[in-house]
Structures are given as structure tokens and as C-alpha cells.
Amino acid sequence: MSLDPNQSPVNPARMHQPDQSMVDLIFEYVNGRIGLPEAPIDGLEDRDAMRIAMEGMIGSAPKDPAYVMDIYENAMSETILSADSPRFFGFIPAAPTKASLLFDMVVSAASLQGCSWFEAAGAVLAENQALRAMSDIAGMPQSAGGTFVSGGSAGNLSALVVARDTARRKRAEQGLPLYPLSVVVSDQAHSSIKNALNIVDMQAVVVPTGDSGRLTSQALRSALTEINTANVVAIIATAGTTNAGIIDDLAAAAEIAREHDWWFHIDGAYGGAGLLDPRKRDLYTGVELCDSIVMDPHKWWFAPFDSAALIYRDPYLAKSVHTQDASYLDVIHDTDSEVLNPSDLAYHLTRRARGMALWFSMAVNGLDAYRDAVMAGNDMARYAADSITKTDNLELILEPDLSVVLFRRESWTAMDYDNWAEDLLQRQIAFVTSTQWQGETVGRLVFLHPGTTTDMVDQVLATLI
Ligand SMILES: Cc1ncc(COP(=O)(O)O)c(C=O)c1O
């Protein structure tokens, strides 16, 4: 299609006036995209052609919306991998429900912010309902509460700020040094934990997990005999490591945290949703004892980017640490309401009511549908693991706790895995990435989309024989 890029004349008022033709243009695209039975993997479109097509896009004069949208659809969109394809098995995929995607548009269309009870009571209550559902599933007390932040990294960081400042307060009362402080983590903790510790100026005491990749009671206790724990203020366990989907021994971590009066944080950004699978529930024993937990709706709770639930056992501790004070904000703090302001519970102030897409989807689908969808991911991982075990030149590296499968292809080097991934992408069979396990490059498949079929998995495994 050849479209005239220019739209004249310049008209600043147009920016805020209803424009039915632009509404129709965007809705037509959205309708088509949301109506796709299976999102394609994409990611292949020529990037140089895209650069040329996008040259001069933003200038002082307006461009025709149809022209710009055409460039998006035909030059840009297909350079972007669709993490919501049921054939996307790399990193941590996404699989937002149709309801959550649609309601996310409502949040945008109505400019819904979710800062405070004063400004946005309905949004705050809706988000709190979704947080309540999640914290009930985790078995946390009724006093637990939190907020939705942009992602797991932001959630881990905000929780560690509370852990640090709560510890500092206690230590100041006890006359203990406030610097340096350190945190016990496993060698499998997500990279965001290392970054967060760097930002909050705390040191990591790294516990090696060995072949199991799991932070066990034994690994923890033996590591603790070798370190000086005087400066430790927190322990972080992972409920579903990113690399291998392993759930740490949460009960052991909770017990050690209690013994030492340390903060106990759980990074369940990916794997927290596994709590919904009753067959896996025992693996999470001790989750209910955490001081804070992060679970990302934009991962396995089937919500759009960007959304992470950050839940505290005692949200008032978070409020005392994160609340921003300024005279122009007094109005949101001078309230008799017992409902806490989401803005006061993490490192943010203005915030999109990003939990509402999850809330709407939970309401219209019901939590049993969420349970079944999470179980489907775990079932698919089991299917892939069993198929790998039955195949001669493939070896399963670990029995999957959740929906990540690591495997070895006999005699393959790192380059073979890269070539394999490239070939699958070129043929749009799947998006896969390799990883490292104990220093070796291995294959990694992550299952999260309930639309993934055994046929799709078979097609991938057939390319490994
Ligand atoms: C266990 C874990 N923690 C934290 C993160 C970071 O989350 P985000 O990418 O939403 O910042 C991830 C991302 O995959 C993760 O798997």
C-alpha cells in the first residue's frame, strides 16, 4: 500500500479532539491481533528495511496516522518477537488472557492511575482484590497487602529497601552497626537480585546450590557455619528459579530467618503462580511465612506487560519506608481510610493502575481457570521431559519442579545450540534459547502458554534427533 505520509495542516487542538477515523484504524488492528487464534513468533523482518522506513518519522509536521500505522504493521511489528506465541519457549514467555488485554485498553483509554485512595478508590480496591486473591493463595495473613509495580526487578528492589531500612531501625535501637549489611542468596537467584543489592548497597552472601540448583536446609546451614552472620539482615529464596524452575526450600529459609530475626523475601516472579497447581503445592511449604514476595502477573498469571505483584506480610513497614512526603501530597495522606495508598508501598509515585487488567481477567474467568492454565504449563513440561528421556541422544538434566526443562543434546557445542535456535526461528517452528548449567551450554524450554500443544513440542524435539 502506498500512503501519503503528510497530514496538513498543523493543528494542536486535533491532539485532544475525538478522531473517529483514528479510533477505527487502531481498533481494526487490535481486533485483528486479539482475534488471532495463535500469535505468530515473528522476529524475522528485515531490520535495515525497518530503519529506512522509520527515518524522519518524528518531525515538526504531522504524519498521516494510516501511514504511521502501516509502517508499524508492515515494517516494525514483525521485528518484534511475540512472547505470547504458544511456540515461544525462550526466556520467560507471556500469555496474557484476552480479557486482560482488553481491559488493559480500558485502563489506557480512561487514563486510570492507581496512586492513592483519595484519587482512585475504585482502582485501588480492584487491585487490592487481585492482591488479596494472590496472597490468599500463598496462605499469607489477612493483614498482608502490597502494590503492583512494573516488574519483578522493581518488586525485588522495593522489597529489599524495606528489608534494609527495617533492619537498620532495629539495629539502631540495639546499638549495632548500620553498615555494611548483607543478604543471604543462592547462586541461582535472578540477576535482578544482584542489581538490587548493588543499588541498596548491601552485599550478597552467596550460597552454592551444587547439582540440585536448590537452596536446601543443608546448603544454607553449612554455608552459615562458614560466614560471619553479624551483618546479615535478610535471606532471599526463589520460588521458581528462572534458569531451571527450581523451588528453594522455603520452609528452611523461613526457619533460619526466624532464628536470626532476618527479613525473609521470596522471589516468585516467575514461579509464584505454580502455587495454583495443587500437585505442586507441597513444594511451596513455608511460602506463607515470608515477609515479602514478588509474583509477576505479566509472566504466569497471564496478564499484559508490565505488572508484578509485591506483597508484604506487614505493608505498614513498607509504607513507613516508601512514602514520599511533600506538601502538595498531604491531601492523599491526610485520610481516615484504612486502605493504604499503592504509591506508598514501593519505589514509585505516579503509577498506572496496572493490576486492573489482572483483576478484570480474574473476575471474568474465575480462579479455577487460572489453576487449569498453570497446570497445563506444568503438564507440557512433564510431557517434554518424558519425551526427552525416551530419546536416545537427549538427556534430561533435572526433573522439572515447574515448567522449565533443561536438556543436553549429545555431542553438541554452544554453536550447535545457537544454530538449532536460529533454524527453528527461521522456520517459525519455535523460539528457543540455550542456557548454562554447571558451566555447560544446554537446551532450555519454558512452557507457560496454555495454547501450546504436544504437537508443537514434538516438532521441536524432532529437530534434535
Ligand atoms: C525469578 C525472577 N525474578 C525476577 C525477574 C525479573 O522480572 P522482570 O523481568 O519482570 O523485571 C525474573 C524475570 O524473568 C525472574 O524470573
The ligand as a Gaussian input file, in Angstrom:
#p B3LYP/6-31G(d) Opt

LIG

0 1
 C       12.761000     -15.289000      39.284000
 C       12.763000     -13.953000      38.596000
 N       12.952000     -12.849000      39.319000
 C       12.961000     -11.619000      38.768000
 C       12.770000     -11.462000      37.420000
 C       12.769000     -10.077000      36.829000
 O       11.469000      -9.759000      36.450000
 P       11.182000      -8.577000      35.419000
 O       11.807000      -9.001000      34.130000
 O        9.700000      -8.505000      35.381000
 O       11.814000      -7.345000      35.964000
 C       12.580000     -12.595000      36.607000
 C       12.423000     -12.452000      35.157000
 O       12.379000     -13.395000      34.425000
 C       12.557000     -13.862000      37.217000
 O       12.357000     -14.976000      36.500000

